[in-house]
């Protein structure tokens, strides 16, 4: 049995993404996130990387 480095499952949320999503949810930019996609209140679906670029919590 191989016990070396393994890839993270794709559903694993990194700390950066988690912090960003909590901020975006409070700002009513995002309402849900699943499998690398973010869902907005107006029904738009976008990849998390694009949403994080478009809506930076640093602004």
N, C-alpha and C positions, 0 to 999 in steps of 0.2 A: 504494500500500500504506500502510495506517494503522499508525504506529509509536507511538501514544500509550500512555496507561496501560491496562493490561490487568488483568482480574480474576485473582486467584490461582486455580490449579486447586483443586477441592474436596478433593483428596487431600493438599494441602500441609499439613504439621503446623507450627504456630507453635512458637517456642521455649518459650513458657509451657506449651503442651499437652505438648510433648515432656518437659519437666522434670517436670510433674505425672505423666505416664504412667510414667516411670522410677521415681518415688517409689511410685506405686500398685502397680506390678509387684513392687517389692521388699517392700512391705507385704502382698502377696498379696491385694490388693483387685481388681486387674485382671490378666487374662492375655493379652488381645489388644485391638487397636484397629484399626478399619477404617472408612473412609468416614463419620467422625463418630460412630461407635458404639463403645462399650466393652463388652467381654465379661468377665464375672466367673467365678471358679472354680466357682460354683454354677449356672452356665448362664444367669444374668440378662444381658439386653442392654439398654443404656441409652444415651441421647445423651450425648456427652462433656461438654457444658455442665452437664447435670444431675448427672453423676458428680462433676465438679469442685466443684460447690456442696455436694453431699452429703458428699464426702470431701476436705476441704481439707488440703493438705500442710503448712499452717501450724500445725495442731493439735499 
